[in-house]
Amino acid sequence: MKNFNLSKAVKKVFGCCTAVCLVLFLQLTAKSQTLKNGSGAFATGKYRNLFKEQGHSEKEISAKITNGFNQLFYGDTATQAIYFPVEKNVNGPMAYITDVPHFDIRTEGMSYGMMIAVQLNKKKEFDALWNYAMSKMYISSKNHPSEGYFSWSLKRNGVANEETPAPDGEEYFVMSLYFASGRWGNGKGIYNYHAWADKILTAMRHRKYKTGMTKSGIRNISAMVNEQHKMIRFVPGIDGGDFTDPSYHLPAFYELWARYGPVADRKFWASAADTSRNFFIKATNAETGLAPDYASFDGKPYDVEWNKNAVNFSFDSWRTASNWSVDWNWWHKDPRQQALSNKIQAFFVSKGVADYGAQFSLDGSKTLDTRHASGLIATTAVASLAATNPQAKVFVKELWELPVPHLLVERYYDGLLYLMSMLHCSGRYQIYLPK
């Protein structure tokens, strides 16, 4: 008979008990948190349909959204489409969304495309995009500084331009995967949507600072959140500066992660949601409601030499009003968001609703780009979900009458913002609780 090692047995049993107790403790802690559901769509299940409020029928609305999807996903490849199917692999079909004028594939566009697909119940397109992202963009090597993240930009042949991540892509990957879990259930491997959402979200907060070689040289990559400030970073490569992007702040998503994300991190995301709401007030101009492209964690504009409009209202900034307005629509937790939407829409009224520009100084005194951009028209209409002034209807009408973006400069970014904004304003961009 072999000698029985009592010490080892006790340690093993004690270790197992400790692990079980820890899990139970975390679960009880999460349940004991008092999370207020507000009085928005999450609590009521009712989503405003701004187009229907203006007299458009459900049939008209469906036709308009379907037309937009068909053009951007399956239109003429030379003049309309941004979605391109490619070869299959062991996990099935693959496809990518490309930034047409820059001839690259970005996590921003891939994750936006997945969100559009899950909202429209397009599982085939969702899975093809996710398969491509996992096959070509995801970095699993433990020796790589971006382990657990996605390369934010690829060439159209699938070769990385840059092997470091941009957090807005990961944010939308996570949320679209949770929604896919809720809408379709979970499959196996990469199609276990909930498991992959949990894994990415855990990395976003807990990835340790890591140094390693990339094709562009040595990079130092950390977590995607600043733990002290409870905010999303512009990039996790923080050696060149630790700051944020107001348009990356998505409190509507964080509230869901505080309920359905990894148990140990739920309290953090609940705090991050409140932090982002306060941050919107700090980062926007008191008169115009305009936010900069980049900002310090205290809300002050953050200048960088490689973006001449970092401290101005520019392309990233278009999304910020949409973010706080969707948060209001889903949660109804911060009435200041209504005032912000009123303010920014009043500013664009002052510049002329039919022809306001695309980029401004934060005080509005300088118009830096006179293009009346489809993407900004779209996101400013989404601000009407929170706005209370009569002028809100004018911006919804502008979006309704807008053609599907097709110009070379607009097909990708403006096109994706257009389609997501159509879903928001029609009440068809909804929460699907993960399974």
Backbone hydrogen bonds in HBPLUS format (Angstrom, degrees):
<---DONOR---> <-ACCEPTOR-->    atom                        ^
c    i                          cat <-CA-CA->   ^        H-A-AA   ^      H-
h    n   atom  resd res      DA  || num        DHA   H-A  angle D-A-AA Bond
n    s   type  num  typ     dist DA aas  dist angle  dist       angle   num
A0009-ALA N   A0005-ASN O   3.11 MM   4  6.36 159.7  2.16 150.9 157.1     1
A0010-VAL N   A0006-LEU O   2.93 MM   4  6.12 164.0  1.96 155.0 158.4     2
A0011-LYS N   A0007-SER O   3.02 MM   4  6.23 162.0  2.05 147.2 152.4     3
A0012-LYS N   A0008-LYS O   2.87 MM   4  6.08 155.6  1.93 147.9 154.6     4
A0013-VAL N   A0009-ALA O   2.95 MM   4  6.19 167.1  1.97 153.9 156.7     5
A0014-PHE N   A0010-VAL O   2.79 MM   4  5.90 165.6  1.81 153.0 158.0     6
A0015-GLY N   A0011-LYS O   2.78 MM   4  5.86 152.9  1.85 143.1 151.0     7
A0016-CYS N   A0012-LYS O   2.99 MM   4  6.25 158.4  2.04 148.0 153.1     8
A0017-CYS N   A0013-VAL O   2.92 MM   4  6.18 164.0  1.94 153.3 157.8     9
A0018-THR N   A0014-PHE O   2.83 MM   4  6.03 155.2  1.89 146.7 154.1    10
A0019-ALA N   A0015-GLY O   2.99 MM   4  6.25 158.0  2.04 148.0 153.2    11
A0020-VAL N   A0016-CYS O   2.95 MM   4  6.23 165.1  1.97 153.9 157.7    12
A0021-CYS N   A0017-CYS O   2.80 MM   4  5.95 165.4  1.82 152.7 157.4    13
A0022-LEU N   A0018-THR O   2.87 MM   4  6.03 150.5  1.95 144.8 153.2    14
A0023-VAL N   A0019-ALA O   3.04 MM   4  6.34 159.9  2.08 150.1 154.4    15
A0024-LEU N   A0020-VAL O   2.94 MM   4  6.23 167.2  1.95 155.7 159.2    16
A0025-PHE N   A0021-CYS O   2.78 MM   4  5.93 153.7  1.85 145.8 153.8    17
A0026-LEU N   A0022-LEU O   2.93 MM   4  6.18 160.2  1.97 151.1 155.5    18
A0027-GLN N   A0023-VAL O   2.95 MM   4  6.20 158.7  1.99 151.1 157.2    19
A0028-LEU N   A0024-LEU O   2.89 MM   4  6.08 162.0  1.92 150.4 155.2    20
A0029-THR N   A0025-PHE O   2.80 MM   4  5.97 155.2  1.86 147.5 155.3    21
A0030-ALA N   A0026-LEU O   2.91 MM   4  6.08 159.4  1.95 146.5 151.6    22
A0031-LYS N   A0027-GLN O   2.97 MM   4  6.22 158.1  2.02 145.7 151.9    23
A0032-SER N   A0028-LEU O   2.85 MM   4  5.98 140.8  2.01 142.3 153.4    24
A0033-GLN N   A0030-ALA O   3.29 MM   3  5.46 148.2  2.40  98.8 107.6    25
A0043-ALA N   A0040-GLY O   3.10 MM   3  5.65 124.3  2.42 111.1 123.0    26
A0044-THR N   A0040-GLY O   3.00 MM   4  6.17 159.6  2.04 153.7 160.3    27
A0041-ALA N   A0329-ASN O   2.99 MM 288  6.27 166.4  2.01 139.7 143.5    28
A0045-GLY N   A0041-ALA O   2.65 MM   4  4.82 149.8  1.74 132.4 139.5    29
A0042-PHE N   A0330-TRP O   2.96 MM 288  5.37 171.1  1.97 137.6 140.6    30
A0053-GLU N   A0049-ASN O   2.99 MM   4  6.29 151.4  2.08 149.9 158.8    31
A0050-LEU N   A0425-CYS O   2.67 MM 375  5.26 128.7  1.92 147.9 164.7    32
A0054-GLN N   A0051-PHE O   3.03 MM   3  5.16 140.9  2.19  97.5 109.1    33
A0056-HIS N   A0051-PHE O   3.18 MM   5  5.67 164.0  2.20 143.1 138.8    34
A0055-GLY N   A0052-LYS O   2.94 MM   3  5.05 161.1  1.97 111.2 113.0    35
A0061-ILE N   A0057-SER O   3.00 MM   4  6.28 163.4  2.02 152.4 157.0    36
A0062-SER N   A0058-GLU O   2.88 MM   4  6.02 164.4  1.90 149.2 153.5    37
A0063-ALA N   A0059-LYS O   3.02 MM   4  6.16 159.8  2.06 145.4 151.1    38
A0064-LYS N   A0060-GLU O   3.00 MM   4  6.25 154.0  2.07 148.0 154.7    39
A0065-ILE N   A0061-ILE O   3.04 MM   4  6.31 162.5  2.08 155.0 159.0    40
A0066-THR N   A0062-SER O   2.87 MM   4  5.99 164.7  1.89 153.2 158.2    41
A0067-ASN N   A0063-ALA O   2.95 MM   4  6.03 153.7  2.02 141.7 148.8    42
A0068-GLY N   A0064-LYS O   3.11 MM   4  6.35 153.9  2.18 141.3 147.8    43
A0069-PHE N   A0065-ILE O   2.94 MM   4  6.23 163.2  1.97 155.5 159.5    44
A0070-ASN N   A0066-THR O   2.86 MM   4  6.01 170.8  1.87 154.3 157.2    45
A0071-GLN N   A0067-ASN O   2.98 MM   4  6.08 155.2  2.04 144.4 151.0    46
A0072-LEU N   A0068-GLY O   3.07 MM   4  6.20 171.9  2.07 152.4 154.5    47
A0073-PHE N   A0069-PHE O   2.83 MM   4  5.76 153.4  1.90 154.1 161.5    48
A0074-TYR N   A0070-ASN O   2.74 MM   4  5.03 143.4  1.88 124.3 136.4    49
A0075-GLY N   A0071-GLN O   3.01 MM   4  4.16 129.3  2.27 116.6 116.3    50
A0082-ILE N   A0072-LEU O   2.80 MM  10  5.59 162.4  1.83 157.3 151.3    51
A0080-GLN N   A0076-ASP O   2.75 MM   4  5.01 152.4  1.83 151.7 152.5    52
A0081-ALA N   A0076-ASP O   2.92 MM   5  5.71 163.9  1.94 135.9 140.8    53
A0098-THR N   A0082-ILE O   2.93 MM  16  5.46 151.1  2.01 147.9 156.0    54
A0084-PHE N   A0096-TYR O   2.79 MM  12  5.41 164.9  1.81 163.6 168.9    55
A0096-TYR N   A0084-PHE O   3.00 MM  12  5.41 158.3  2.05 136.0 139.2    56
A0086-VAL N   A0094-MET O   2.87 MM   8  5.55 171.0  1.88 139.7 139.6    57
A0089-ASN N   A0092-GLY O   2.96 MM   3  5.29 156.9  2.02 136.7 141.8    58
A0092-GLY N   A0089-ASN O   2.96 MM   3  5.29 166.4  1.97 115.9 120.0    59
A0095-ALA N   A0128-ALA O   3.09 MM  33  5.07 139.1  2.27 114.3 105.9    60
A0099-ASP N   A0104-ASP O   2.74 MM   5  5.41 161.1  1.78 165.0 170.8    61
A0102-HIS N   A0099-ASP O   3.12 MM   3  5.56 128.5  2.39 110.6 124.0    62
A0103-PHE N   A0099-ASP O   2.73 MM   4  5.65 113.2  2.17 149.6 168.7    63
A0103-PHE N   A0100-VAL O   3.17 MM   3  4.95 149.5  2.27  97.9 107.1    64
A0105-ILE N   A0154-LEU O   2.85 MM  49  5.00 157.9  1.90 141.1 147.1    65
A0154-LEU N   A0105-ILE O   2.81 MM  49  5.00 151.1  1.89 142.6 152.2    66
A0110-MET N   A0106-ARG O   2.97 MM   4  6.23 165.6  1.99 156.6 161.3    67
A0107-THR N   A0152-TRP O   3.09 MM  45  5.03 146.7  2.21 124.7 130.6    68
A0111-SER N   A0107-THR O   2.92 MM   4  5.84 165.3  1.94 146.1 150.1    69
A0112-TYR N   A0108-GLU O   2.97 MM   4  6.12 153.5  2.04 145.5 153.7    70
A0113-GLY N   A0109-GLY O   2.86 MM   4  5.92 158.6  1.90 144.3 150.6    71
A0114-MET N   A0110-MET O   3.03 MM   4  6.31 147.8  2.13 139.6 148.1    72
A0115-MET N   A0111-SER O   3.00 MM   4  6.25 152.4  2.08 142.9 150.1    73
A0116-ILE N   A0112-TYR O   2.91 MM   4  6.23 161.7  1.94 155.7 160.3    74
A0117-ALA N   A0113-GLY O   2.93 MM   4  6.09 157.6  1.98 144.8 151.3    75
A0118-VAL N   A0114-MET O   2.97 MM   4  6.21 161.9  2.01 151.9 155.2    76
A0119-GLN N   A0115-MET O   3.06 MM   4  6.20 158.4  2.11 147.8 153.9    77
A0120-LEU N   A0116-ILE O   3.01 MM   4  6.19 144.0  2.14 145.2 154.8    78
A0122-LYS N   A0117-ALA O   2.75 MM   5  4.74 178.2  1.75 149.5 148.9    79
A0121-ASN N   A0118-VAL O   3.26 MM   3  4.92 161.5  2.29  97.1 101.9    80
A0126-PHE N   A0122-LYS O   3.03 MM   4  6.24 159.6  2.07 151.1 157.6    81
A0127-ASP N   A0123-LYS O   2.88 MM   4  5.99 174.7  1.88 156.5 157.3    82
A0128-ALA N   A0124-LYS O   3.08 MM   4  6.21 152.4  2.16 142.0 150.0    83
A0129-LEU N   A0125-GLU O   3.02 MM   4  6.19 160.5  2.06 149.7 154.0    84
A0130-TRP N   A0126-PHE O   2.93 MM   4  6.16 165.0  1.95 154.6 159.4    85
A0131-ASN N   A0127-ASP O   2.84 MM   4  5.87 157.6  1.89 144.5 150.8    86
A0132-TYR N   A0128-ALA O   3.11 MM   4  6.27 156.2  2.16 140.1 146.1    87
A0133-ALA N   A0129-LEU O   2.91 MM   4  6.19 164.0  1.94 152.0 156.6    88
A0134-MET N   A0130-TRP O   2.89 MM   4  6.11 160.9  1.93 151.8 156.6    89
A0135-SER N   A0131-ASN O   2.88 MM   4  5.95 147.7  1.98 142.9 152.5    90
A0136-LYS N   A0132-TYR O   2.78 MM   4  5.72 160.1  1.81 158.1 161.5    91
A0137-MET N   A0133-ALA O   2.90 MM   4  4.90 143.9  2.03 123.9 134.4    92
A0138-TYR N   A0133-ALA O   2.95 MM   5  6.24 135.7  2.15 158.1 166.8    93
A0151-SER N   A0137-MET O   2.84 MM  14  5.05 161.8  1.87 137.4 138.8    94
A0139-ILE N   A0149-TYR O   2.94 MM  10  5.81 159.1  1.98 178.2 171.7    95
A0148-GLY N   A0139-ILE O   2.78 MM   9  5.77 160.9  1.81 171.8 169.6    96
A0144-HIS N   A0141-SER O   3.14 MM   3  5.41 161.7  2.18 108.2 114.0    97
A0147-GLU N   A0144-HIS O   3.18 MM   3  5.38 152.7  2.26 119.2 117.0    98
A0149-TYR N   A0146-SER O   2.94 MM   3  5.53 152.8  2.01 150.4 150.0    99
A0152-TRP N   A0164-THR O   2.96 MM  12  6.19 162.8  1.99 151.3 147.1   100
A0161-ASN N   A0153-SER O   2.83 MM   8  5.44 165.3  1.85 131.5 136.0   101
A0162-GLU N   A0153-SER O   3.37 MM   9  5.70 158.6  2.42 148.7 146.0   102
A0155-LYS N   A0159-VAL O   2.68 MM   4  5.31 170.7  1.69 161.1 162.1   103
A0158-GLY N   A0155-LYS O   2.95 MM   3  5.42 159.8  1.99 119.5 121.8   104
A0169-GLY N   A0166-ALA O   3.05 MM   3  5.98 146.0  2.17 132.8 138.4   105
A0171-GLU N   A0167-PRO O   2.89 MM   4  6.09 161.0  1.93 156.1 161.3   106
A0172-TYR N   A0168-ASP O   3.20 MM   4  6.38 162.8  2.23 144.0 147.2   107
A0173-PHE N   A0169-GLY O   2.86 MM   4  6.08 153.7  1.93 152.2 160.9   108
A0174-VAL N   A0170-GLU O   2.95 MM   4  6.09 170.5  1.96 154.2 155.7   109
A0175-MET N   A0171-GLU O   3.10 MM   4  6.38 169.7  2.11 149.8 152.2   110
A0176-SER N   A0172-TYR O   2.95 MM   4  5.87 164.3  1.97 145.6 150.7   111
A0177-LEU N   A0173-PHE O   2.94 MM   4  6.05 153.1  2.01 149.3 157.0   112
A0178-TYR N   A0174-VAL O   3.00 MM   4  6.29 159.5  2.04 153.7 158.8   113
A0179-PHE N   A0175-MET O   3.02 MM   4  6.24 161.6  2.05 148.2 153.3   114
A0180-ALA N   A0176-SER O   2.84 MM   4  6.04 149.5  1.93 142.0 151.1   115
A0181-SER N   A0177-LEU O   2.93 MM   4  6.18 153.1  2.00 147.1 153.9   116
A0182-GLY N   A0178-TYR O   3.02 MM   4  6.37 152.6  2.10 145.4 152.7   117
A0183-ARG N   A0179-PHE O   2.79 MM   4  6.02 150.9  1.88 150.3 158.8   118
A0184-TRP N   A0180-ALA O   2.83 MM   4  5.66 167.2  1.84 150.8 154.6   119
A0185-GLY N   A0181-SER O   2.92 MM   4  4.51 136.7  2.11 118.0 126.8   120
A0187-GLY N   A0191-TYR O   2.76 MM   4  4.79 160.9  1.80 133.1 126.9   121
A0191-TYR N   A0188-LYS O   3.01 MM   3  5.20 149.6  2.10 133.1 128.4   122
A0192-ASN N   A0189-GLY O   3.12 MM   3  5.67 159.3  2.16 119.9 120.0   123
A0196-TRP N   A0192-ASN O   3.11 MM   4  6.41 161.0  2.15 159.4 165.3   124
A0197-ALA N   A0193-TYR O   2.91 MM   4  6.13 153.5  1.98 150.3 158.1   125
A0198-ASP N   A0194-HIS O   2.96 MM   4  6.21 163.8  1.99 154.3 158.1   126
A0199-LYS N   A0195-ALA O   2.99 MM   4  6.19 155.2  2.05 142.5 149.6   127
A0200-ILE N   A0196-TRP O   2.98 MM   4  6.14 167.1  2.00 151.4 153.6   128
A0201-LEU N   A0197-ALA O   2.96 MM   4  6.04 165.3  1.98 150.8 155.6   129
A0202-THR N   A0198-ASP O   2.90 MM   4  6.02 152.4  1.98 146.5 153.8   130
A0203-ALA N   A0199-LYS O   3.10 MM   4  6.34 158.1  2.15 144.0 149.6   131
A0204-MET N   A0200-ILE O   2.92 MM   4  6.19 153.0  1.99 149.5 157.4   132
A0206-HIS N   A0202-THR O   2.84 MM   4  5.88 164.9  1.86 157.7 163.0   133
A0207-ARG N   A0203-ALA O   3.00 MM   4  4.86 147.4  2.11 136.3 133.3   134
A0224-MET N   A0204-MET O   2.73 MM  20  4.86 146.2  1.84 136.0 147.3   135
A0210-LYS N   A0221-ILE O   2.76 MM  11  5.31 151.1  1.84 144.4 154.1   136
A0221-ILE N   A0210-LYS O   2.85 MM  11  5.31 158.4  1.90 156.2 154.9   137
A0212-GLY N   A0219-ARG O   3.05 MM   7  5.71 154.2  2.12 156.7 164.8   138
A0219-ARG N   A0212-GLY O   2.85 MM   7  5.71 162.5  1.88 170.1 173.6   139
A0214-THR N   A0217-GLY O   2.82 MM   3  5.06 149.0  1.92 124.1 134.5   140
A0217-GLY N   A0214-THR O   3.03 MM   3  5.06 165.7  2.05 109.9 112.5   141
A0222-SER N   A0236-PRO O   2.90 MM  14  5.00 150.7  1.99 122.8 132.5   142
A0233-ARG N   A0224-MET O   2.81 MM   9  5.54 162.1  1.84 161.7 156.4   143
A0226-ASN N   A0231-MET O   2.78 MM   5  5.42 162.9  1.81 163.8 168.0   144
A0230-LYS N   A0226-ASN O   2.73 MM   4  5.58 126.7  2.01 148.3 164.6   145
A0231-MET N   A0226-ASN O   3.37 MM   5  5.42 149.4  2.47 134.6 140.9   146
A0234-PHE N   A0243-PHE O   2.89 MM   9  5.96 153.7  1.96 142.5 139.1   147
A0241-GLY N   A0238-ILE O   2.98 MM   3  5.12 163.5  2.01 111.2 115.1   148
A0244-THR N   A0295-ALA O   2.87 MM  51  5.40 170.0  1.88 173.9 173.7   149
A0295-ALA N   A0244-THR O   2.93 MM  51  5.40 168.0  1.94 141.8 143.3   150
A0248-TYR N   A0245-ASP O   2.81 MM   3  5.42 164.0  1.83 125.8 131.4   151
A0249-HIS N   A0246-PRO O   3.21 MM   3  5.57 161.5  2.25 108.9 114.6   152
A0253-PHE N   A0250-LEU O   2.94 MM   3  5.50 131.4  2.18 115.2 126.8   153
A0254-TYR N   A0250-LEU O   3.07 MM   4  6.41 159.8  2.11 149.4 155.8   154
A0255-GLU N   A0251-PRO O   3.03 MM   4  6.14 153.7  2.10 148.7 152.4   155
A0256-LEU N   A0253-PHE O   2.96 MM   3  5.30 123.3  2.29 105.2 119.4   156
A0257-TRP N   A0253-PHE O   2.98 MM   4  6.38 155.2  2.04 151.8 159.8   157
A0258-ALA N   A0254-TYR O   2.85 MM   4  6.06 139.1  2.02 144.2 155.4   158
A0259-ARG N   A0256-LEU O   2.98 MM   3  5.17 152.0  2.06 103.3 112.3   159
A0260-TYR N   A0256-LEU O   2.79 MM   4  5.97 155.4  1.85 157.7 165.6   160
A0261-GLY N   A0257-TRP O   2.96 MM   4  4.37 145.7  2.08 116.3 120.1   161
A0265-ASP N   A0262-PRO O   3.01 MM   3  5.64 152.6  2.08 119.1 127.3   162
A0266-ARG N   A0263-VAL O   3.34 MM   3  5.48 167.5  2.35 109.7 113.4   163
A0269-TRP N   A0265-ASP O   3.20 MM   4  6.56 160.7  2.23 157.4 161.5   164
A0270-ALA N   A0266-ARG O   3.05 MM   4  6.30 150.3  2.14 149.4 157.6   165
A0271-SER N   A0267-LYS O   3.11 MM   4  6.36 156.2  2.17 146.4 152.2   166
A0272-ALA N   A0268-PHE O   2.82 MM   4  6.12 151.0  1.91 147.2 156.8   167
A0273-ALA N   A0269-TRP O   3.01 MM   4  6.16 147.8  2.12 140.8 147.2   168
A0274-ASP N   A0270-ALA O   3.44 MM   4  6.78 162.0  2.47 144.1 147.0   169
A0275-THR N   A0271-SER O   2.88 MM   4  6.10 157.3  1.93 151.3 158.8   170
A0276-SER N   A0272-ALA O   2.89 MM   4  6.05 158.1  1.94 149.1 153.6   171
A0277-ARG N   A0273-ALA O   3.14 MM   4  6.43 153.7  2.22 145.5 152.4   172
A0278-ASN N   A0274-ASP O   3.14 MM   4  6.45 158.7  2.19 149.3 154.1   173
A0279-PHE N   A0275-THR O   2.84 MM   4  6.03 146.7  1.95 144.1 155.0   174
A0280-PHE N   A0276-SER O   2.96 MM   4  6.22 149.7  2.06 150.5 155.4   175
A0282-LYS N   A0278-ASN O   3.27 MM   4  6.65 153.1  2.35 144.2 151.5   176
A0282-LYS N   A0279-PHE O   3.03 MM   3  5.02 113.2  2.50  95.7 111.9   177
A0283-ALA N   A0279-PHE O   2.82 MM   4  5.96 156.6  1.87 161.0 167.5   178
A0284-THR N   A0280-PHE O   3.22 MM   4  6.09 141.0  2.38 141.0 147.0   179
A0285-ASN N   A0290-LEU O   2.87 MM   5  5.39 154.0  1.94 139.9 146.5   180
A0289-GLY N   A0285-ASN O   2.93 MM   4  4.89 149.4  2.02 129.8 137.9   181
A0293-ASP N   A0312-ASN O   3.01 MM  19  6.24 125.2  2.32 155.1 159.0   182
A0294-TYR N   A0310-ALA O   2.99 MM  16  5.33 167.5  2.01 151.2 147.7   183
A0302-TYR N   A0294-TYR O   3.09 MM   8  5.29 162.0  2.13 114.1 114.4   184
A0296-SER N   A0300-LYS O   2.76 MM   4  5.37 162.7  1.79 163.3 165.9   185
A0299-GLY N   A0296-SER O   2.92 MM   3  5.33 162.6  1.95 117.0 120.6   186
A0310-ALA N   A0307-ASN O   3.11 MM   3  5.29 157.3  2.16 121.2 118.2   187
A0312-ASN N   A0309-ASN O   3.01 MM   3  4.99 159.8  2.05 106.8 113.0   188
A0313-PHE N   A0360-PHE O   2.88 MM  47  5.15 152.8  1.95 163.1 167.2   189
A0360-PHE N   A0313-PHE O   3.00 MM  47  5.15 149.5  2.09 137.7 147.2   190
A0317-SER N   A0314-SER O   2.94 MM   3  5.22 112.8  2.40 104.5 121.5   191
A0318-TRP N   A0315-PHE O   3.31 MM   3  5.62 149.6  2.40 105.2 112.9   192
A0319-ARG N   A0316-ASP O   3.16 MM   3  6.17 159.9  2.20 128.5 131.1   193
A0320-THR N   A0317-SER O   3.06 MM   3  5.44 152.1  2.14 114.0 121.8   194
A0323-ASN N   A0319-ARG O   2.98 MM   4  6.28 151.3  2.07 151.9 160.4   195
A0324-TRP N   A0320-THR O   3.14 MM   4  6.56 161.6  2.18 156.8 159.0   196
A0325-SER N   A0321-ALA O   3.03 MM   4  6.07 148.7  2.13 142.4 151.5   197
A0326-VAL N   A0322-SER O   2.91 MM   4  6.04 157.1  1.96 152.7 157.4   198
A0327-ASP N   A0323-ASN O   3.11 MM   4  6.25 154.9  2.18 142.1 149.4   199
A0328-TRP N   A0324-TRP O   3.04 MM   4  6.27 149.8  2.13 135.8 143.4   200
A0329-ASN N   A0325-SER O   2.95 MM   4  6.18 158.6  1.99 143.5 149.5   201
A0330-TRP N   A0326-VAL O   2.89 MM   4  6.10 155.7  1.95 153.7 158.6   202
A0331-TRP N   A0327-ASP O   2.92 MM   4  5.83 155.0  1.98 147.8 154.7   203
A0332-HIS N   A0328-TRP O   2.88 MM   4  4.58 140.5  2.03 117.3 129.5   204
A0337-GLN N   A0334-ASP O   2.97 MM   3  5.94 168.4  1.98 130.2 133.2   205
A0338-GLN N   A0335-PRO O   2.99 MM   3  5.42 139.9  2.16 108.4 118.6   206
A0340-LEU N   A0336-ARG O   2.96 MM   4  6.31 151.0  2.05 145.6 154.0   207
A0341-SER N   A0337-GLN O   3.05 MM   4  6.25 157.9  2.10 144.2 148.9   208
A0342-ASN N   A0338-GLN O   2.98 MM   4  6.23 158.7  2.02 148.1 154.4   209
A0343-LYS N   A0339-ALA O   2.93 MM   4  6.07 152.7  2.00 144.1 151.8   210
A0344-ILE N   A0340-LEU O   3.00 MM   4  6.27 167.2  2.01 156.3 157.6   211
A0345-GLN N   A0341-SER O   3.08 MM   4  6.08 160.9  2.12 146.1 151.8   212
A0346-ALA N   A0342-ASN O   2.95 MM   4  6.02 149.2  2.05 140.2 149.1   213
A0347-PHE N   A0343-LYS O   3.02 MM   4  6.32 146.5  2.14 143.6 152.6   214
A0348-PHE N   A0344-ILE O   3.16 MM   4  6.50 158.5  2.21 145.5 149.7   215
A0349-VAL N   A0345-GLN O   2.93 MM   4  6.19 147.7  2.03 146.0 155.5   216
A0350-SER N   A0346-ALA O   3.02 MM   4  6.26 151.6  2.10 142.6 149.6   217
A0351-LYS N   A0348-PHE O   3.15 MM   3  4.99 136.2  2.35  91.4 103.6   218
A0352-GLY N   A0349-VAL O   3.04 MM   3  5.01 153.0  2.11 101.3 109.9   219
A0355-ASP N   A0352-GLY O   3.08 MM   3  5.59 156.3  2.13 115.4 122.5   220
A0356-TYR N   A0352-GLY O   2.94 MM   4  5.37 116.6  2.35 172.7 167.4   221
A0358-ALA N   A0369-ASP O   2.82 MM  11  5.35 151.6  1.90 138.1 147.8   222
A0368-LEU N   A0359-GLN O   2.71 MM   9  5.04 151.5  1.79 134.0 140.1   223
A0361-SER N   A0366-LYS O   3.00 MM   5  5.31 150.2  2.09 144.7 151.0   224
A0364-GLY N   A0361-SER O   2.87 MM   3  5.17 155.1  1.93 112.0 120.2   225
A0377-ILE N   A0373-ALA O   3.00 MM   4  6.29 158.7  2.05 152.8 159.5   226
A0378-ALA N   A0374-SER O   2.95 MM   4  6.12 154.2  2.01 146.3 153.0   227
A0379-THR N   A0375-GLY O   3.06 MM   4  6.35 166.2  2.08 149.0 151.3   228
A0380-THR N   A0376-LEU O   2.96 MM   4  5.93 154.1  2.03 147.1 154.1   229
A0381-ALA N   A0377-ILE O   3.19 MM   4  6.34 137.5  2.38 136.1 146.0   230
A0381-ALA N   A0378-ALA O   3.18 MM   3  5.27 130.0  2.44  96.4 109.3   231
A0382-VAL N   A0378-ALA O   3.26 MM   4  6.67 145.5  2.39 141.3 150.4   232
A0383-ALA N   A0379-THR O   3.24 MM   4  6.60 135.9  2.44 135.5 146.4   233
A0384-SER N   A0381-ALA O   2.93 MM   3  5.43 154.7  1.99 110.7 118.9   234
A0385-LEU N   A0382-VAL O   2.92 MM   3  5.71 169.8  1.93 123.8 127.2   235
A0386-ALA N   A0383-ALA O   3.07 MM   3  5.72 158.1  2.12 114.9 121.0   236
A0387-ALA N   A0383-ALA O   3.01 MM   4  6.19 149.1  2.11 143.3 152.8   237
A0392-ALA N   A0389-ASN O   3.05 MM   3  5.85 167.9  2.07 124.3 128.2   238
A0393-LYS N   A0390-PRO O   3.25 MM   3  6.20 155.6  2.31 126.4 128.5   239
A0394-VAL N   A0391-GLN O   3.00 MM   3  5.33 133.9  2.21 106.7 118.9   240
A0396-VAL N   A0392-ALA O   3.35 MM   4  6.71 149.3  2.45 144.8 153.0   241
A0397-LYS N   A0393-LYS O   3.00 MM   4  6.24 156.9  2.05 147.6 153.8   242
A0398-GLU N   A0394-VAL O   2.99 MM   4  6.28 147.9  2.10 141.3 150.3   243
A0399-LEU N   A0395-PHE O   3.15 MM   4  6.42 154.3  2.22 141.5 146.7   244
A0400-TRP N   A0396-VAL O   2.95 MM   4  6.23 164.2  1.98 152.1 156.7   245
A0401-GLU N   A0397-LYS O   3.04 MM   4  6.22 153.8  2.11 149.9 155.6   246
A0402-LEU N   A0399-LEU O   3.06 MM   3  5.05 154.5  2.12 104.0 112.1   247
A0410-GLU N   A0407-LEU O   2.84 MM   3  5.15 144.6  1.96 110.1 121.7   248
A0411-ARG N   A0407-LEU O   2.89 MM   4  5.76 137.9  2.07 169.0 177.5   249
A0415-GLY N   A0410-GLU O   2.94 MM   5  6.19 129.6  2.20 161.7 173.9   250
A0416-LEU N   A0412-TYR O   2.93 MM   4  6.09 160.0  1.97 151.7 155.5   251
A0417-LEU N   A0413-TYR O   3.03 MM   4  6.26 165.3  2.05 153.2 157.6   252
A0418-TYR N   A0414-ASP O   2.79 MM   4  5.89 149.4  1.88 144.4 153.6   253
A0419-LEU N   A0415-GLY O   3.04 MM   4  6.29 163.2  2.06 148.6 151.6   254
A0420-MET N   A0416-LEU O   2.99 MM   4  6.18 167.8  2.00 152.9 156.3   255
A0421-SER N   A0417-LEU O   2.87 MM   4  5.85 153.1  1.94 141.6 149.9   256
A0422-MET N   A0418-TYR O   2.87 MM   4  6.11 150.3  1.95 149.3 157.5   257
A0423-LEU N   A0419-LEU O   3.14 MM   4  6.39 152.1  2.23 142.0 148.9   258
A0424-HIS N   A0420-MET O   2.90 MM   4  6.23 156.3  1.96 147.7 154.5   259
A0425-CYS N   A0421-SER O   2.86 MM   4  5.99 172.8  1.87 154.4 156.2   260
A0426-SER N   A0422-MET O   3.10 MM   4  6.05 128.6  2.37 134.6 146.2   261
A0428-ARG N   A0423-LEU O   2.87 MM   5  4.88 142.8  2.00 157.4 156.8   262
A0427-GLY N   A0424-HIS O   3.17 MM   3  5.37 163.9  2.20 108.3 112.8   263
